[in-house]
Each structure stands twice: as C-alpha cells, then as structure tokens.
Amino acid sequence: MPLPRVGIGVDVHAYADAASPRVLMLGCVAWPGERGIEGHSDGDVAAHAACNALLSAAGLGDLGSVFGTDRPEMVDASGTEMLQHVHGLVEGAGLVVGNVAVQLVGSRPRVGLRREEMQAAMSAALGGAAVSVSAATTDGLGFTGRGEGLTGIATALVVPEPDG
C-alpha cells in the first residue's frame, strides 16, 4: 500500500529598497503599503516555500529546478501561478495534495490580520487543498529580526491518487 509523502520547503527574500515601488506579495495576496520583496519573481516567500515543500514531497526537485532564475519568462511571475503549476506537476505524478502548512518568519507584516485571506488564496491556487498559515517573529534576532527580509517555511503532505 503506497504511503503518504511529506516534504519540507524554505524560501528567503530580502526586502526591496525602501524607495522601490514593488508591492509586497505574500500568501498570494497583495499587501499595499507594506515594503515589497526583492526577487526574480514576485518574491512571495509563502507561496515559494509551499512550492518547495510540494515538489519535495512529490520527489520532483525544487523551486530552482522548476522555475530557474535563468528563465526570462519567470520575471515577476506570481506565487499564484507558481503554485498552480506545481499543483499540476504533483497531479501529473499521480499524487493529490493533502495539505500544506506555511510558517512565516519576520517582524512585518502582521499576518494574523489577513491569515484567512492568504489561506483561501493559496488553497484556490492548489485546487482547494487545505492550507494553513502561521507566523512568528525572532525577537529582534537575525536578518528577519532586523527587518531585512522574510522567511517562509512549509511542510506538505501528498498522497497517491486513489485508484479509479
């Protein structure tokens, strides 16, 4: 009997220059008024960590091997588009997404204010799979504590597609 598979994913991005017009994208949701993230794509650490966790669980590589920064079509790609693509890859491998849990590490933004919106947006990108989002600070320690960037850490559970 095939067993469920679990994967772990991490993504880290620095904040863009304070004068940058980039809008923060986090959990497939725009955060106007918050400092944006530097990145080849939209820099959505929640979506990217979830992609990494799903790819790991499915044995399909990682974000770099699927969406390499050497690909010009990935410039400003959205976390939503990336999650949708990874969802297709996971299904193509004969697996179903059980759930994804994402932990965001940073002092800003206040994730609790929009947690449900982020969970719904990420779930929609994954065909309705359960997504949970939580957050933590580092009590001023490290680059996230100094307000230099954000980290996303995710776990994902995938299960073999049931026989027809």
VMD Tcl script that builds the backbone (N, CA, C; Angstrom):
set m [mol new atoms 492]
animate dup $m
set s [atomselect $m all]
$s set {name element resname resid chain x y z} {
  {N N MET 1 A 0.841 -1.182 0.000}
  {CA C MET 1 A 0.000 0.000 0.000}
  {C C MET 1 A 0.884 1.243 0.000}
  {N N PRO 2 A 0.705 2.138 -0.972}
  {CA C PRO 2 A 1.530 3.343 -1.031}
  {C C PRO 2 A 1.257 4.267 0.158}
  {N N LEU 3 A 2.311 4.794 0.713}
  {CA C LEU 3 A 2.189 5.663 1.882}
  {C C LEU 3 A 2.150 7.131 1.472}
  {N N PRO 4 A 1.572 7.990 2.324}
  {CA C PRO 4 A 1.648 9.426 2.079}
  {C C PRO 4 A 3.109 9.867 2.115}
  {N N ARG 5 A 3.383 10.976 1.466}
  {CA C ARG 5 A 4.736 11.528 1.427}
  {C C ARG 5 A 4.706 12.946 1.974}
  {N N VAL 6 A 5.751 13.311 2.709}
  {CA C VAL 6 A 5.859 14.629 3.322}
  {C C VAL 6 A 7.088 15.337 2.763}
  {N N GLY 7 A 6.956 16.641 2.534}
  {CA C GLY 7 A 8.081 17.442 2.071}
  {C C GLY 7 A 8.200 18.710 2.884}
  {N N ILE 8 A 9.415 19.250 2.913}
  {CA C ILE 8 A 9.708 20.498 3.609}
  {C C ILE 8 A 10.247 21.483 2.591}
  {N N GLY 9 A 9.850 22.742 2.714}
  {CA C GLY 9 A 10.349 23.775 1.819}
  {C C GLY 9 A 10.660 25.052 2.564}
  {N N VAL 10 A 11.650 25.764 2.071}
  {CA C VAL 10 A 12.061 27.038 2.659}
  {C C VAL 10 A 12.249 28.035 1.534}
  {N N ASP 11 A 11.941 29.297 1.803}
  {CA C ASP 11 A 12.258 30.371 0.873}
  {C C ASP 11 A 12.570 31.615 1.689}
  {N N VAL 12 A 13.542 32.371 1.211}
  {CA C VAL 12 A 14.008 33.573 1.905}
  {C C VAL 12 A 14.203 34.675 0.882}
  {N N HIS 13 A 13.701 35.858 1.184}
  {CA C HIS 13 A 13.924 37.021 0.317}
  {C C HIS 13 A 14.180 38.250 1.172}
  {N N ALA 14 A 15.039 39.121 0.657}
  {CA C ALA 14 A 15.292 40.414 1.297}
  {C C ALA 14 A 14.217 41.395 0.871}
  {N N TYR 15 A 13.952 42.356 1.735}
  {CA C TYR 15 A 13.056 43.438 1.352}
  {C C TYR 15 A 13.708 44.251 0.248}
  {N N ALA 16 A 12.887 44.801 -0.634}
  {CA C ALA 16 A 13.366 45.702 -1.672}
  {C C ALA 16 A 13.774 47.022 -1.012}
  {N N ASP 17 A 14.529 47.822 -1.745}
  {CA C ASP 17 A 14.908 49.147 -1.279}
  {C C ASP 17 A 13.650 49.903 -0.863}
  {N N ALA 18 A 13.735 50.684 0.181}
  {CA C ALA 18 A 12.571 51.398 0.705}
  {C C ALA 18 A 11.912 52.293 -0.351}
  {N N ALA 19 A 12.669 52.769 -1.332}
  {CA C ALA 19 A 12.116 53.629 -2.381}
  {C C ALA 19 A 11.513 52.830 -3.543}
  {N N SER 20 A 11.644 51.510 -3.505}
  {CA C SER 20 A 11.143 50.671 -4.592}
  {C C SER 20 A 9.617 50.699 -4.652}
  {N N PRO 21 A 9.064 50.699 -5.857}
  {CA C PRO 21 A 7.602 50.673 -5.981}
  {C C PRO 21 A 6.993 49.278 -5.839}
  {N N ARG 22 A 7.815 48.248 -5.617}
  {CA C ARG 22 A 7.287 46.885 -5.515}
  {C C ARG 22 A 6.308 46.757 -4.363}
  {N N VAL 23 A 5.174 46.132 -4.653}
  {CA C VAL 23 A 4.167 45.848 -3.627}
  {C C VAL 23 A 4.487 44.481 -3.036}
  {N N LEU 24 A 4.361 44.347 -1.734}
  {CA C LEU 24 A 4.589 43.062 -1.088}
  {C C LEU 24 A 3.523 42.070 -1.531}
  {N N MET 25 A 3.964 40.913 -2.013}
  {CA C MET 25 A 3.084 39.783 -2.302}
  {C C MET 25 A 3.415 38.714 -1.269}
  {N N LEU 26 A 2.421 38.264 -0.546}
  {CA C LEU 26 A 2.642 37.280 0.497}
  {C C LEU 26 A 1.401 36.416 0.627}
  {N N GLY 27 A 1.570 35.117 0.484}
  {CA C GLY 27 A 0.437 34.201 0.556}
  {C C GLY 27 A -0.550 34.407 -0.579}
  {N N CYS 28 A -0.019 34.791 -1.754}
  {CA C CYS 28 A -0.840 35.029 -2.955}
  {C C CYS 28 A -1.785 36.212 -2.789}
  {N N VAL 29 A -1.429 37.133 -1.902}
  {CA C VAL 29 A -2.234 38.316 -1.622}
  {C C VAL 29 A -1.327 39.539 -1.681}
  {N N ALA 30 A -1.804 40.619 -2.301}
  {CA C ALA 30 A -1.061 41.882 -2.339}
  {C C ALA 30 A -1.250 42.615 -1.014}
  {N N TRP 31 A -0.162 43.217 -0.532}
  {CA C TRP 31 A -0.171 43.961 0.721}
  {C C TRP 31 A 0.234 45.414 0.443}
  {N N PRO 32 A -0.654 46.209 -0.125}
  {CA C PRO 32 A -0.312 47.613 -0.389}
  {C C PRO 32 A 0.093 48.319 0.903}
  {N N GLY 33 A 1.077 49.188 0.783}
  {CA C GLY 33 A 1.547 49.931 1.947}
  {C C GLY 33 A 2.647 49.223 2.707}
  {N N GLU 34 A 2.883 47.955 2.405}
  {CA C GLU 34 A 3.989 47.222 3.028}
  {C C GLU 34 A 5.176 47.213 2.069}
  {N N ARG 35 A 6.361 47.190 2.606}
  {CA C ARG 35 A 7.584 47.163 1.795}
  {C C ARG 35 A 7.646 45.875 0.993}
  {N N GLY 36 A 7.890 45.997 -0.303}
  {CA C GLY 36 A 7.959 44.842 -1.182}
  {C C GLY 36 A 9.207 44.005 -0.965}
  {N N ILE 37 A 9.254 42.896 -1.656}
  {CA C ILE 37 A 10.352 41.938 -1.553}
  {C C ILE 37 A 11.150 41.947 -2.850}
  {N N GLU 38 A 12.445 41.841 -2.729}
  {CA C GLU 38 A 13.336 41.739 -3.879}
  {C C GLU 38 A 13.263 40.312 -4.395}
  {N N GLY 39 A 13.257 40.149 -5.712}
  {CA C GLY 39 A 13.246 38.800 -6.251}
  {C C GLY 39 A 13.088 38.781 -7.750}
  {N N HIS 40 A 13.454 37.650 -8.352}
  {CA C HIS 40 A 13.312 37.441 -9.792}
  {C C HIS 40 A 11.823 37.382 -10.146}
  {N N SER 41 A 11.069 36.699 -9.289}
  {CA C SER 41 A 9.613 36.621 -9.460}
  {C C SER 41 A 8.994 37.651 -8.518}
  {N N ASP 42 A 7.788 37.384 -8.021}
  {CA C ASP 42 A 7.163 38.341 -7.114}
  {C C ASP 42 A 7.699 38.259 -5.688}
  {N N GLY 43 A 8.551 37.265 -5.402}
  {CA C GLY 43 A 9.178 37.160 -4.085}
  {C C GLY 43 A 8.251 36.678 -2.977}
  {N N ASP 44 A 7.149 36.040 -3.318}
  {CA C ASP 44 A 6.173 35.569 -2.332}
  {C C ASP 44 A 6.750 34.369 -1.571}
  {N N VAL 45 A 7.368 34.630 -0.409}
  {CA C VAL 45 A 8.042 33.560 0.325}
  {C C VAL 45 A 7.082 32.472 0.804}
  {N N ALA 46 A 5.829 32.819 1.059}
  {CA C ALA 46 A 4.858 31.801 1.490}
  {C C ALA 46 A 4.570 30.837 0.345}
  {N N ALA 47 A 4.252 31.384 -0.825}
  {CA C ALA 47 A 3.961 30.535 -1.986}
  {C C ALA 47 A 5.190 29.747 -2.411}
  {N N HIS 48 A 6.354 30.379 -2.386}
  {CA C HIS 48 A 7.580 29.698 -2.819}
  {C C HIS 48 A 7.956 28.559 -1.877}
  {N N ALA 49 A 7.825 28.792 -0.569}
  {CA C ALA 49 A 8.111 27.720 0.392}
  {C C ALA 49 A 7.131 26.567 0.198}
  {N N ALA 50 A 5.854 26.891 -0.052}
  {CA C ALA 50 A 4.858 25.843 -0.302}
  {C C ALA 50 A 5.206 25.058 -1.561}
  {N N CYS 51 A 5.626 25.745 -2.612}
  {CA C CYS 51 A 6.050 25.061 -3.843}
  {C C CYS 51 A 7.204 24.113 -3.552}
  {N N ASN 52 A 8.203 24.593 -2.816}
  {CA C ASN 52 A 9.349 23.750 -2.482}
  {C C ASN 52 A 8.924 22.521 -1.693}
  {N N ALA 53 A 8.014 22.700 -0.730}
  {CA C ALA 53 A 7.555 21.573 0.079}
  {C C ALA 53 A 6.795 20.557 -0.777}
  {N N LEU 54 A 5.937 21.039 -1.668}
  {CA C LEU 54 A 5.178 20.132 -2.544}
  {C C LEU 54 A 6.098 19.387 -3.504}
  {N N LEU 55 A 7.043 20.089 -4.086}
  {CA C LEU 55 A 7.989 19.438 -5.009}
  {C C LEU 55 A 8.818 18.389 -4.272}
  {N N SER 56 A 9.233 18.710 -3.049}
  {CA C SER 56 A 9.994 17.761 -2.239}
  {C C SER 56 A 9.168 16.524 -1.924}
  {N N ALA 57 A 7.935 16.739 -1.480}
  {CA C ALA 57 A 7.065 15.614 -1.124}
  {C C ALA 57 A 6.817 14.698 -2.319}
  {N N ALA 58 A 6.680 15.295 -3.488}
  {CA C ALA 58 A 6.387 14.513 -4.698}
  {C C ALA 58 A 7.640 13.957 -5.360}
  {N N GLY 59 A 8.812 14.318 -4.850}
  {CA C GLY 59 A 10.065 13.850 -5.450}
  {C C GLY 59 A 10.327 14.478 -6.812}
  {N N LEU 60 A 9.911 15.754 -6.971}
  {CA C LEU 60 A 10.001 16.417 -8.275}
  {C C LEU 60 A 11.044 17.535 -8.313}
  {N N GLY 61 A 11.973 17.527 -7.381}
  {CA C GLY 61 A 13.018 18.546 -7.391}
  {C C GLY 61 A 12.699 19.691 -6.456}
  {N N ASP 62 A 13.037 20.917 -6.904}
  {CA C ASP 62 A 12.840 22.093 -6.069}
  {C C ASP 62 A 12.522 23.298 -6.948}
  {N N LEU 63 A 12.298 24.411 -6.302}
  {CA C LEU 63 A 11.912 25.638 -6.990}
  {C C LEU 63 A 12.910 26.019 -8.083}
  {N N GLY 64 A 14.195 25.921 -7.775}
  {CA C GLY 64 A 15.225 26.275 -8.747}
  {C C GLY 64 A 15.222 25.392 -9.981}
  {N N SER 65 A 14.962 24.111 -9.792}
  {CA C SER 65 A 14.973 23.210 -10.944}
  {C C SER 65 A 13.729 23.359 -11.810}
  {N N VAL 66 A 12.634 23.831 -11.233}
  {CA C VAL 66 A 11.395 24.000 -11.987}
  {C C VAL 66 A 11.257 25.421 -12.537}
  {N N PHE 67 A 11.648 26.421 -11.729}
  {CA C PHE 67 A 11.465 27.823 -12.108}
  {C C PHE 67 A 12.783 28.590 -12.062}
  {N N GLY 68 A 13.844 28.070 -12.608}
  {CA C GLY 68 A 15.165 28.697 -12.507}
  {C C GLY 68 A 15.187 30.181 -12.831}
  {N N THR 69 A 16.052 30.908 -12.136}
  {CA C THR 69 A 16.164 32.348 -12.351}
  {C C THR 69 A 16.792 32.687 -13.699}
  {N N ASP 70 A 17.265 31.677 -14.409}
  {CA C ASP 70 A 17.813 31.914 -15.743}
  {C C ASP 70 A 16.714 31.980 -16.804}
  {N N ARG 71 A 15.465 31.768 -16.401}
  {CA C ARG 71 A 14.342 31.775 -17.346}
  {C C ARG 71 A 13.681 33.151 -17.370}
  {N N PRO 72 A 13.812 33.886 -18.472}
  {CA C PRO 72 A 13.251 35.237 -18.530}
  {C C PRO 72 A 11.737 35.278 -18.350}
  {N N GLU 73 A 11.032 34.210 -18.704}
  {CA C GLU 73 A 9.572 34.211 -18.552}
  {C C GLU 73 A 9.145 34.174 -17.084}
  {N N MET 74 A 10.101 33.929 -16.187}
  {CA C MET 74 A 9.776 33.885 -14.767}
  {C C MET 74 A 9.910 35.248 -14.088}
  {N N VAL 75 A 10.379 36.263 -14.820}
  {CA C VAL 75 A 10.490 37.597 -14.235}
  {C C VAL 75 A 9.098 38.051 -13.796}
  {N N ASP 76 A 8.981 38.398 -12.529}
  {CA C ASP 76 A 7.734 38.864 -11.917}
  {C C ASP 76 A 6.608 37.833 -11.925}
  {N N ALA 77 A 6.933 36.544 -12.122}
  {CA C ALA 77 A 5.900 35.501 -12.045}
  {C C ALA 77 A 5.265 35.542 -10.658}
  {N N SER 78 A 3.971 35.311 -10.606}
  {CA C SER 78 A 3.270 35.380 -9.322}
  {C C SER 78 A 3.346 34.056 -8.575}
  {N N GLY 79 A 3.273 34.156 -7.260}
  {CA C GLY 79 A 3.222 32.963 -6.432}
  {C C GLY 79 A 2.013 32.108 -6.768}
  {N N THR 80 A 0.910 32.746 -7.133}
  {CA C THR 80 A -0.292 32.010 -7.525}
  {C C THR 80 A -0.012 31.151 -8.747}
  {N N GLU 81 A 0.597 31.744 -9.765}
  {CA C GLU 81 A 0.933 30.989 -10.984}
  {C C GLU 81 A 1.888 29.844 -10.677}
  {N N MET 82 A 2.850 30.090 -9.810}
  {CA C MET 82 A 3.820 29.054 -9.469}
  {C C MET 82 A 3.149 27.906 -8.725}
  {N N LEU 83 A 2.275 28.225 -7.762}
  {CA C LEU 83 A 1.550 27.175 -7.044}
  {C C LEU 83 A 0.666 26.364 -7.994}
  {N N GLN 84 A -0.013 27.047 -8.911}
  {CA C GLN 84 A -0.865 26.342 -9.871}
  {C C GLN 84 A -0.037 25.390 -10.732}
  {N N HIS 85 A 1.130 25.842 -11.169}
  {CA C HIS 85 A 1.998 24.997 -11.993}
  {C C HIS 85 A 2.483 23.782 -11.201}
  {N N VAL 86 A 2.926 24.021 -9.970}
  {CA C VAL 86 A 3.399 22.915 -9.125}
  {C C VAL 86 A 2.251 21.950 -8.838}
  {N N HIS 87 A 1.065 22.468 -8.605}
  {CA C HIS 87 A -0.103 21.600 -8.386}
  {C C HIS 87 A -0.292 20.664 -9.580}
  {N N GLY 88 A -0.167 21.197 -10.783}
  {CA C GLY 88 A -0.277 20.375 -11.988}
  {C C GLY 88 A 0.800 19.313 -12.065}
  {N N LEU 89 A 2.023 19.668 -11.669}
  {CA C LEU 89 A 3.119 18.690 -11.674}
  {C C LEU 89 A 2.858 17.563 -10.674}
  {N N VAL 90 A 2.373 17.938 -9.492}
  {CA C VAL 90 A 2.079 16.947 -8.449}
  {C C VAL 90 A 0.982 16.002 -8.943}
  {N N GLU 91 A -0.080 16.559 -9.502}
  {CA C GLU 91 A -1.148 15.709 -10.032}
  {C C GLU 91 A -0.649 14.845 -11.179}
  {N N GLY 92 A 0.219 15.400 -12.023}
  {CA C GLY 92 A 0.790 14.644 -13.132}
  {C C GLY 92 A 1.629 13.464 -12.670}
  {N N ALA 93 A 2.143 13.554 -11.448}
  {CA C ALA 93 A 2.924 12.460 -10.868}
  {C C ALA 93 A 2.033 11.440 -10.172}
  {N N GLY 94 A 0.699 11.601 -10.315}
  {CA C GLY 94 A -0.225 10.642 -9.717}
  {C C GLY 94 A -0.457 10.853 -8.232}
  {N N LEU 95 A -0.270 12.096 -7.766}
  {CA C LEU 95 A -0.427 12.406 -6.348}
  {C C LEU 95 A -1.491 13.477 -6.149}
  {N N VAL 96 A -2.047 13.508 -4.951}
  {CA C VAL 96 A -3.038 14.502 -4.565}
  {C C VAL 96 A -2.475 15.274 -3.379}
  {N N VAL 97 A -2.662 16.592 -3.390}
  {CA C VAL 97 A -2.206 17.403 -2.257}
  {C C VAL 97 A -3.153 17.169 -1.084}
  {N N GLY 98 A -2.588 16.705 0.023}
  {CA C GLY 98 A -3.374 16.516 1.245}
  {C C GLY 98 A -3.535 17.838 1.966}
  {N N ASN 99 A -2.419 18.470 2.310}
  {CA C ASN 99 A -2.452 19.787 2.930}
  {C C ASN 99 A -1.059 20.415 2.874}
  {N N VAL 100 A -1.053 21.731 3.085}
  {CA C VAL 100 A 0.197 22.499 3.157}
  {C C VAL 100 A 0.097 23.399 4.374}
  {N N ALA 101 A 1.162 23.441 5.171}
  {CA C ALA 101 A 1.256 24.362 6.305}
  {C C ALA 101 A 2.453 25.268 6.066}
  {N N VAL 102 A 2.237 26.577 6.202}
  {CA C VAL 102 A 3.304 27.562 5.973}
  {C C VAL 102 A 3.509 28.382 7.237}
  {N N GLN 103 A 4.752 28.511 7.659}
  {CA C GLN 103 A 5.138 29.367 8.786}
  {C C GLN 103 A 5.949 30.515 8.216}
  {N N LEU 104 A 5.512 31.750 8.465}
  {CA C LEU 104 A 6.240 32.937 8.019}
  {C C LEU 104 A 7.033 33.487 9.192}
  {N N VAL 105 A 8.280 33.869 8.923}
  {CA C VAL 105 A 9.144 34.390 9.971}
  {C C VAL 105 A 9.560 35.800 9.582}
  {N N GLY 106 A 9.185 36.771 10.406}
  {CA C GLY 106 A 9.540 38.158 10.176}
  {C C GLY 106 A 8.752 39.056 11.107}
  {N N SER 107 A 9.174 40.292 11.183}
  {CA C SER 107 A 8.503 41.229 12.080}
  {C C SER 107 A 7.331 41.945 11.410}
  {N N ARG 108 A 7.288 41.955 10.088}
  {CA C ARG 108 A 6.215 42.577 9.318}
  {C C ARG 108 A 5.958 41.720 8.100}
  {N N PRO 109 A 4.754 41.735 7.560}
  {CA C PRO 109 A 3.548 42.383 8.061}
  {C C PRO 109 A 2.896 41.551 9.151}
  {N N ARG 110 A 1.837 42.073 9.730}
  {CA C ARG 110 A 1.072 41.356 10.751}
  {C C ARG 110 A 0.170 40.352 10.052}
  {N N VAL 111 A 0.627 39.123 9.965}
  {CA C VAL 111 A -0.035 38.072 9.197}
  {C C VAL 111 A -1.436 37.764 9.726}
  {N N GLY 112 A -1.622 37.821 11.019}
  {CA C GLY 112 A -2.908 37.472 11.605}
  {C C GLY 112 A -4.067 38.290 11.061}
  {N N LEU 113 A -3.775 39.508 10.611}
  {CA C LEU 113 A -4.829 40.376 10.098}
  {C C LEU 113 A -5.421 39.857 8.789}
  {N N ARG 114 A -4.625 39.070 8.041}
  {CA C ARG 114 A -5.088 38.602 6.723}
  {C C ARG 114 A -4.873 37.101 6.517}
  {N N ARG 115 A -4.697 36.384 7.616}
  {CA C ARG 115 A -4.419 34.940 7.557}
  {C C ARG 115 A -5.454 34.178 6.728}
  {N N GLU 116 A -6.731 34.397 7.007}
  {CA C GLU 116 A -7.781 33.649 6.308}
  {C C GLU 116 A -7.772 33.957 4.818}
  {N N GLU 117 A -7.513 35.202 4.457}
  {CA C GLU 117 A -7.442 35.582 3.050}
  {C C GLU 117 A -6.275 34.877 2.351}
  {N N MET 118 A -5.133 34.808 3.030}
  {CA C MET 118 A -3.967 34.123 2.466}
  {C C MET 118 A -4.251 32.632 2.299}
  {N N GLN 119 A -4.834 32.025 3.321}
  {CA C GLN 119 A -5.139 30.590 3.259}
  {C C GLN 119 A -6.089 30.295 2.110}
  {N N ALA 120 A -7.099 31.139 1.933}
  {CA C ALA 120 A -8.073 30.926 0.858}
  {C C ALA 120 A -7.422 31.098 -0.513}
  {N N ALA 121 A -6.561 32.102 -0.660}
  {CA C ALA 121 A -5.913 32.344 -1.953}
  {C C ALA 121 A -4.954 31.211 -2.316}
  {N N MET 122 A -4.183 30.743 -1.344}
  {CA C MET 122 A -3.249 29.647 -1.612}
  {C C MET 122 A -4.012 28.354 -1.876}
  {N N SER 123 A -5.090 28.114 -1.127}
  {CA C SER 123 A -5.910 26.929 -1.335}
  {C C SER 123 A -6.501 26.924 -2.744}
  {N N ALA 124 A -6.999 28.073 -3.190}
  {CA C ALA 124 A -7.576 28.168 -4.531}
  {C C ALA 124 A -6.541 27.832 -5.596}
  {N N ALA 125 A -5.308 28.295 -5.393}
  {CA C ALA 125 A -4.237 28.006 -6.355}
  {C C ALA 125 A -3.888 26.521 -6.379}
  {N N LEU 126 A -4.201 25.820 -5.293}
  {CA C LEU 126 A -3.901 24.388 -5.182}
  {C C LEU 126 A -5.159 23.537 -5.360}
  {N N GLY 127 A -6.141 24.053 -6.077}
  {CA C GLY 127 A -7.339 23.271 -6.384}
  {C C GLY 127 A -8.204 22.961 -5.195}
  {N N GLY 128 A -8.128 23.783 -4.137}
  {CA C GLY 128 A -8.973 23.579 -2.964}
  {C C GLY 128 A -8.322 22.804 -1.840}
  {N N ALA 129 A -7.057 22.444 -1.971}
  {CA C ALA 129 A -6.363 21.723 -0.895}
  {C C ALA 129 A -6.294 22.596 0.356}
  {N N ALA 130 A -6.300 21.952 1.510}
  {CA C ALA 130 A -6.219 22.668 2.778}
  {C C ALA 130 A -4.857 23.343 2.929}
  {N N VAL 131 A -4.880 24.617 3.314}
  {CA C VAL 131 A -3.657 25.392 3.561}
  {C C VAL 131 A -3.818 26.102 4.894}
  {N N SER 132 A -2.794 26.017 5.730}
  {CA C SER 132 A -2.787 26.787 6.974}
  {C C SER 132 A -1.554 27.673 6.988}
  {N N VAL 133 A -1.719 28.876 7.515}
  {CA C VAL 133 A -0.642 29.860 7.583}
  {C C VAL 133 A -0.491 30.302 9.024}
  {N N SER 134 A 0.746 30.355 9.487}
  {CA C SER 134 A 1.043 30.889 10.818}
  {C C SER 134 A 2.267 31.779 10.692}
  {N N ALA 135 A 2.578 32.485 11.759}
  {CA C ALA 135 A 3.708 33.411 11.706}
  {C C ALA 135 A 4.424 33.453 13.040}
  {N N ALA 136 A 5.671 33.891 12.971}
  {CA C ALA 136 A 6.488 34.053 14.170}
  {C C ALA 136 A 7.473 35.185 13.947}
  {N N THR 137 A 7.899 35.783 15.039}
  {CA C THR 137 A 8.981 36.753 14.973}
  {C C THR 137 A 10.223 36.082 15.558}
  {N N THR 138 A 11.328 36.767 15.494}
  {CA C THR 138 A 12.555 36.207 16.058}
  {C C THR 138 A 13.063 37.063 17.206}
  {N N ASP 139 A 12.171 37.827 17.813}
  {CA C ASP 139 A 12.522 38.697 18.941}
  {C C ASP 139 A 13.735 39.568 18.637}
  {N N GLY 140 A 13.763 40.088 17.411}
  {CA C GLY 140 A 14.829 41.006 17.023}
  {C C GLY 140 A 16.123 40.343 16.592}
  {N N LEU 141 A 16.179 39.023 16.556}
  {CA C LEU 141 A 17.404 38.317 16.202}
  {C C LEU 141 A 17.478 38.041 14.706}
  {N N GLY 142 A 18.671 38.039 14.150}
  {CA C GLY 142 A 18.899 37.676 12.756}
  {C C GLY 142 A 18.369 38.696 11.770}
  {N N PHE 143 A 18.492 38.355 10.468}
  {CA C PHE 143 A 18.089 39.300 9.429}
  {C C PHE 143 A 16.595 39.589 9.454}
  {N N THR 144 A 15.777 38.597 9.837}
  {CA C THR 144 A 14.336 38.860 9.902}
  {C C THR 144 A 14.031 39.776 11.079}
  {N N GLY 145 A 14.715 39.585 12.180}
  {CA C GLY 145 A 14.514 40.434 13.355}
  {C C GLY 145 A 14.961 41.861 13.127}
  {N N ARG 146 A 15.958 42.040 12.284}
  {CA C ARG 146 A 16.432 43.385 11.938}
  {C C ARG 146 A 15.578 44.029 10.854}
  {N N GLY 147 A 14.554 43.314 10.365}
  {CA C GLY 147 A 13.663 43.862 9.350}
  {C C GLY 147 A 14.279 43.909 7.969}
  {N N GLU 148 A 15.193 42.981 7.671}
  {CA C GLU 148 A 15.868 42.965 6.370}
  {C C GLU 148 A 15.177 42.071 5.354}
  {N N GLY 149 A 14.275 41.204 5.800}
  {CA C GLY 149 A 13.601 40.302 4.875}
  {C C GLY 149 A 12.656 39.367 5.581}
  {N N LEU 150 A 12.144 38.412 4.809}
  {CA C LEU 150 A 11.176 37.430 5.304}
  {C C LEU 150 A 11.627 36.014 4.958}
  {N N THR 151 A 11.205 35.078 5.774}
  {CA C THR 151 A 11.447 33.658 5.533}
  {C C THR 151 A 10.102 32.934 5.535}
  {N N GLY 152 A 9.974 31.984 4.638}
  {CA C GLY 152 A 8.822 31.095 4.634}
  {C C GLY 152 A 9.307 29.667 4.805}
  {N N ILE 153 A 8.671 28.918 5.679}
  {CA C ILE 153 A 8.991 27.513 5.912}
  {C C ILE 153 A 7.680 26.747 5.751}
  {N N ALA 154 A 7.703 25.678 4.972}
  {CA C ALA 154 A 6.450 24.953 4.722}
  {C C ALA 154 A 6.647 23.453 4.806}
  {N N THR 155 A 5.576 22.783 5.140}
  {CA C THR 155 A 5.501 21.332 5.033}
  {C C THR 155 A 4.298 21.017 4.154}
  {N N ALA 156 A 4.402 19.917 3.444}
  {CA C ALA 156 A 3.308 19.493 2.574}
  {C C ALA 156 A 3.137 17.991 2.674}
  {N N LEU 157 A 1.907 17.568 2.597}
  {CA C LEU 157 A 1.572 16.149 2.570}
  {C C LEU 157 A 0.911 15.858 1.236}
  {N N VAL 158 A 1.435 14.880 0.530}
  {CA C VAL 158 A 0.803 14.411 -0.701}
  {C C VAL 158 A 0.527 12.925 -0.556}
  {N N VAL 159 A -0.544 12.485 -1.199}
  {CA C VAL 159 A -0.925 11.079 -1.119}
  {C C VAL 159 A -1.132 10.547 -2.526}
  {N N PRO 160 A -0.889 9.270 -2.722}
  {CA C PRO 160 A -1.140 8.686 -4.047}
  {C C PRO 160 A -2.598 8.855 -4.432}
  {N N GLU 161 A -2.827 9.167 -5.685}
  {CA C GLU 161 A -4.187 9.320 -6.200}
  {C C GLU 161 A -4.912 7.988 -6.036}
  {N N PRO 162 A -6.129 8.038 -5.499}
  {CA C PRO 162 A -6.877 6.790 -5.342}
  {C C PRO 162 A -7.188 6.151 -6.697}
  {N N ASP 163 A -7.152 4.857 -6.725}
  {CA C ASP 163 A -7.485 4.152 -7.980}
  {C C ASP 163 A -8.944 4.385 -8.317}
  {N N GLY 164 A -9.164 4.625 -9.605}
  {CA C GLY 164 A -10.366 4.975 -10.159}
  {C C GLY 164 A -11.652 4.514 -9.924}
}
mol reanalyze $m
mol bondsrecalc $m
mol representation Tube
mol addrep $m
